[in-house]
Amino acid sequence: MPKRSRTPDSNEIAFRVVQESTRDRSEPPAPPPKKKRKNPAAVALGRKGGLKGGHARAASMTKAERSESARKAAAARWTARG
């Protein structure tokens, strides 16, 4: 799920304005922080496990265990709507 962008609140904007107005003009502004990149191999491995996780778990459960798990999941979904 993609992360939602967050807009700065008024205090953060005011802080930036003060920092910019009081900055020494002889030195260049600080560069923006670098974005963290994910390791593509780790992403692929996590995706691979995520695709088979539920099926593998269901295959290892008995019919009664699957039924109980489904009952708990349904109860959790309905209580969240409350």
C-alpha positions in Angstrom: 0.0 0.0 0.0 1.5 3.4 -0.9 2.2 5.8 1.8 0.1 8.9 2.0 1.7 12.2 1.5 1.7 14.4 4.6 1.3 18.1 4.3 3.2 20.1 6.9 1.1 21.9 9.5 1.3 25.6 10.3 3.9 25.2 13.0 6.2 23.3 10.6 5.8 26.0 8.0 6.5 28.8 10.5 9.6 27.0 11.6 10.9 26.7 8.1 10.1 30.4 7.4 12.1 31.4 10.6 15.0 29.1 9.7 15.1 30.6 6.1 14.9 34.2 7.3 17.6 33.8 9.9 20.0 31.7 7.7 23.4 33.2 7.0 23.4 34.1 3.3 27.1 33.5 2.8 26.7 29.7 3.2 24.6 27.6 0.8 21.3 26.0 2.1 21.5 22.5 3.4 20.7 19.8 0.7 17.5 17.9 1.2 17.8 14.5 2.9 18.3 11.5 0.5 15.4 9.1 0.2 15.9 5.6 1.5 15.8 3.0 -1.3 14.6 -0.5 -0.7 16.7 -3.4 -1.6 15.0 -5.0 -4.7 16.1 -8.5 -3.7 14.5 -8.1 -0.3 11.3 -6.7 -1.8 11.1 -9.7 -4.2 11.7 -12.2 -1.4 9.0 -10.6 0.8 6.5 -10.5 -2.0 7.2 -14.2 -2.8 6.5 -15.2 0.8 3.5 -13.0 1.0 1.9 -14.6 -2.0 2.1 -18.1 -0.6 1.7 -17.5 3.1 -2.0 -17.8 3.5 -2.3 -20.8 1.2 0.6 -22.6 3.0 -1.0 -21.8 6.4 -4.4 -23.1 5.3 -2.9 -26.3 3.9 -1.3 -27.1 7.2 -4.5 -26.6 9.2 -7.2 -29.1 9.9 -10.7 -28.3 8.8 -11.7 -27.4 12.4 -8.8 -25.0 12.7 -9.6 -23.3 9.4 -13.2 -22.9 10.5 -12.2 -21.4 13.8 -9.8 -19.0 12.0 -12.5 -17.9 9.6 -14.9 -17.4 12.5 -12.4 -15.2 14.3 -11.7 -13.2 11.1 -15.4 -12.6 10.4 -15.9 -11.5 14.0 -13.0 -9.1 13.8 -14.4 -7.6 10.6 -17.8 -7.1 12.0 -16.6 -5.6 15.3 -14.5 -3.1 13.4 -17.6 -1.7 11.7 -19.4 -1.2 15.0 
